[in-house]
């Protein structure tokens, strides 16, 4: 996979990529962005932890490759901290691009100082156990979307989207085309035209009035 394609997807952003993908792969949960204005895209490195347990987070660290997005999940999302400063430090040292946590994080001030982009469902200090065997590099489901290791996860201030690895080229092309169309539309809006007319919405409303 071309690293430049992944970088470009990050630049295009979640909203554009999600719409251009045919509205596929939305990570449909409220996400807290720990590092303001951060954005990342990279291949997923997936972890299914045991319920309320982060043993597998410790186990995955040695497998993380530079540029990957670590995706942490449990069978049922819960406000239990799967990661804090010390684990995040290890993840950063391995070169990860960011972390997506479908659970909780803690040590938020320290995470901000660390600077590794993190998105999380919850912020809670409740600690996890370290006794349950989960699964590394398997399929996980986050926000209704299945994510496999190697799929591309894109995260920014708008939330997250997952692109199946085999669709990256097609989605990137569609995203660039969407960006060009939006740029042309923006010029018309700045000139005073309105979307109600440009998109044919007025005509639709008039035609369907009862």
C-alpha positions in Angstrom: 0.0 0.0 0.0 1.3 3.4 -1.0 2.2 5.5 2.1 1.4 8.6 0.1 -2.1 7.4 -0.4 -2.6 7.0 3.3 -1.2 10.5 4.0 -3.5 12.0 1.4 -6.5 10.3 2.9 -5.6 12.0 6.2 -5.4 15.3 4.5 -8.8 14.9 2.8 -10.4 14.2 6.2 -13.0 11.9 7.6 -16.1 13.7 6.3 -14.9 13.8 2.7 -13.6 10.2 2.7 -16.7 8.9 4.4 -19.1 10.5 1.8 -16.9 9.5 -1.1 -16.7 5.9 0.1 -20.4 5.6 -0.3 -21.0 6.3 3.4 -19.3 3.0 4.3 -17.1 2.3 7.3 -18.4 5.0 9.7 -17.1 4.5 13.3 -20.5 5.6 14.6 -19.8 6.4 18.3 -19.1 9.7 20.0 -15.3 10.0 20.2 -13.2 12.2 22.4 -10.2 13.6 20.6 -7.5 13.9 23.3 -5.0 15.9 21.1 -6.9 18.9 19.7 -6.6 19.4 15.9 -4.9 16.0 15.4 -5.6 13.8 12.4 -4.2 10.4 11.5 -4.6 7.6 9.0 -2.9 4.3 9.0 -3.3 0.5 8.9 -5.2 -0.8 11.8 -3.4 -3.0 14.4 -6.4 -4.6 16.2 -6.9 -5.8 19.7 -9.9 -7.5 21.2 -9.4 -7.4 25.0 -11.1 -9.5 27.5 -14.0 -7.7 29.1 -12.7 -4.9 31.4 -9.2 -6.2 31.0 -6.1 -4.8 29.2 -3.7 -7.8 29.2 -3.8 -7.9 25.4 -2.8 -4.2 25.1 0.5 -5.1 26.9 0.8 -8.1 24.5 0.3 -6.2 21.3 3.0 -3.5 21.9 5.9 -5.6 20.5 4.0 -6.1 17.2 3.2 -2.5 16.5 4.8 -1.2 13.3 5.5 2.5 12.5 2.5 4.3 11.1 -0.1 2.0 12.4 -3.3 2.9 14.3 -3.8 0.8 17.4 -7.5 -0.1 17.7 -8.5 -1.3 21.2 -11.9 -2.9 21.8 -13.7 -5.2 24.2 -16.7 -7.5 23.8 -18.9 -4.8 25.3 -17.8 -1.2 25.5 -17.4 0.0 29.0 -15.8 3.0 30.8 -12.8 1.0 31.9 -9.3 2.4 31.1 -7.5 0.2 28.7 -4.7 2.6 28.3 -2.9 5.4 30.2 0.4 7.3 30.0 2.8 4.3 30.5 1.2 2.1 27.8 0.7 5.0 25.5 4.4 5.8 25.9 5.3 2.3 24.7 3.0 2.6 21.7 4.5 5.9 20.8 8.1 4.5 21.0 7.0 1.8 18.6 6.1 4.5 16.1 2.3 4.2 16.0 0.4 7.0 14.3 -2.4 7.0 16.8 -4.8 5.0 19.1 -8.5 4.4 18.8 -10.0 3.1 22.1 -13.6 1.8 22.3 -13.4 2.0 26.0 -11.7 4.5 28.4 -8.4 6.2 28.7 -6.9 7.9 31.7 -3.9 10.1 32.5 -5.3 12.7 30.1 -3.0 15.5 30.9 0.0 13.2 30.5 -1.4 11.9 27.2 -1.7 15.5 25.9 1.9 16.1 26.9 3.0 12.9 25.2 1.5 14.1 22.0 0.4 10.8 20.5 -3.0 11.3 18.9 -5.7 9.3 20.8 -9.5 9.0 20.3 -11.6 7.4 23.0 -15.2 6.6 23.8 -14.8 7.5 27.5 -12.5 9.2 29.9 -12.6 7.3 33.2 -9.9 6.3 35.8 -11.5 2.9 36.5 -8.7 0.4 36.1 -8.6 -2.8 34.1 -7.6 -6.3 35.2 -4.7 -8.1 33.5 -6.0 -11.7 33.6 -8.1 -12.4 30.5 -6.9 -13.7 27.2 -8.3 -11.9 24.2 -7.4 -11.8 20.5 -4.7 -10.0 18.6 -4.9 -9.0 15.0 -8.4 -10.3 14.5 -11.6 -8.7 13.4 -13.1 -6.2 15.8 -16.3 -4.1 15.6 -16.2 -0.5 16.7 -19.2 1.8 16.3 -20.9 -0.7 14.1 -18.0 -1.1 11.7 -15.9 -4.2 11.3 -12.2 -3.4 11.3 -9.6 -5.9 10.3 -5.8 -5.5 10.9 -4.5 -3.8 7.8 -7.6 -1.9 7.0 -7.1 1.9 7.0 -8.4 3.8 9.9 -8.8 7.6 9.5 -9.4 9.8 12.5 -9.8 13.6 12.9 -12.0 16.1 14.7 -15.1 14.8 13.0 -14.6 11.2 14.3 -13.5 8.1 12.4 -14.0 6.0 9.4 -12.5 2.7 8.3 -11.6 1.9 4.7 -11.2 -1.7 3.7 -7.7 -2.2 2.4 -8.9 -3.4 -1.0 -10.9 -0.2 -1.5 -8.2 2.3 -0.7 -7.4 3.3 -4.3 -11.0 3.6 -5.3 -12.0 5.6 -2.2 -9.0 7.9 -2.6 -10.0 8.6 -6.3 -13.6 9.3 -5.3 -12.5 11.5 -2.5 -10.3 13.7 -4.8 -13.2 14.0 -7.2 -15.5 15.0 -4.3 -13.0 17.6 -3.2 -12.9 19.1 -6.6 -16.7 19.3 -6.8 -16.9 20.9 -3.4 -14.2 23.5 -4.4 -16.3 24.5 -7.5 -19.4 24.6 -5.3 -17.7 26.8 -2.7 -16.9 29.4 -5.4 -20.6 29.6 -6.3 -21.6 29.9 -2.7 -19.1 32.7 -2.1 -20.6 34.4 -5.1 -24.0 34.5 -3.5 -25.7 31.4 -4.9 -27.5 29.1 -2.5 -27.5 25.3 -2.2 -31.3 25.2 -2.1 -31.2 26.0 -5.8 -27.9 24.6 -6.9 -28.8 21.1 -5.7 -32.3 21.3 -7.1 -33.9 21.2 -3.7 -36.3 24.0 -4.3 -37.6 22.1 -7.4 -38.0 19.0 -5.3 -40.0 20.7 -2.6 -42.3 22.5 -5.1 -42.9 19.2 -7.0 -43.7 17.3 -3.8 -45.9 19.7 -2.0 -49.2 18.3 -0.9 
